[in-house]
């Protein structure tokens, strides 16, 4: 399944913002937003460290800032 997703992503040529998080964040652990290296120049990968899968609820301000900045760039 992961290979299928990788192949599909490689066919996408428009700008992509991919946001990742942890499945089980550690309560009280340090939080940060880190950029990761992407294999494609049109893909930007950002990891929300120590956040669950509901990034838009847990880290709303950072989420909105990232999305707005991405749209401004493209």
C-alpha positions in Angstrom: 0.0 0.0 0.0 2.8 2.4 0.8 4.5 1.7 -2.5 1.2 2.5 -4.3 1.0 5.8 -2.4 4.6 6.6 -3.3 4.0 5.9 -7.0 0.9 8.1 -7.0 2.7 10.9 -5.3 5.5 10.8 -7.9 2.8 11.5 -10.6 1.7 14.7 -8.9 3.4 17.7 -10.3 1.6 20.5 -8.5 2.9 21.8 -5.1 2.2 19.5 -2.2 2.3 20.3 1.5 2.6 17.0 3.5 2.1 17.3 7.2 3.1 14.4 9.5 2.7 13.8 13.1 3.2 11.0 15.7 0.4 8.5 16.3 0.9 8.5 20.0 2.4 11.8 21.3 4.0 11.9 24.7 2.1 14.2 27.1 4.3 17.1 28.2 7.0 16.2 25.8 8.8 18.9 23.7 6.9 20.1 20.7 8.3 21.5 17.5 7.7 21.8 13.8 10.5 20.3 11.6 11.0 20.4 7.9 12.0 17.1 6.4 13.7 16.3 3.1 11.5 15.4 0.2 12.5 13.4 -2.9 10.5 15.7 -5.2 11.1 19.4 -5.6 7.4 20.2 -5.5 6.8 18.4 -2.2 7.3 20.1 1.2 7.2 17.8 4.2 6.7 19.2 7.7 6.6 17.1 10.8 4.7 18.2 13.9 6.8 16.6 16.6 4.9 15.3 19.6 1.5 15.9 18.2 -1.3 13.4 17.4 -3.1 12.9 14.1 -5.4 15.9 14.7 -2.8 18.5 14.0 -5.4 21.1 13.1 -6.9 20.8 16.6 -3.8 20.3 18.7 -1.5 22.9 17.0 -4.0 25.2 15.4 -1.9 28.3 15.2 1.1 26.6 13.7 -1.1 24.6 11.3 -2.8 27.7 10.0 0.5 29.6 9.6 2.0 26.8 7.6 -1.0 26.5 5.3 -1.3 30.2 4.7 2.5 30.5 4.0 2.2 27.6 1.6 -0.6 29.2 -0.3 1.2 32.5 -0.4 4.2 30.8 -2.0 2.0 29.0 -4.6 
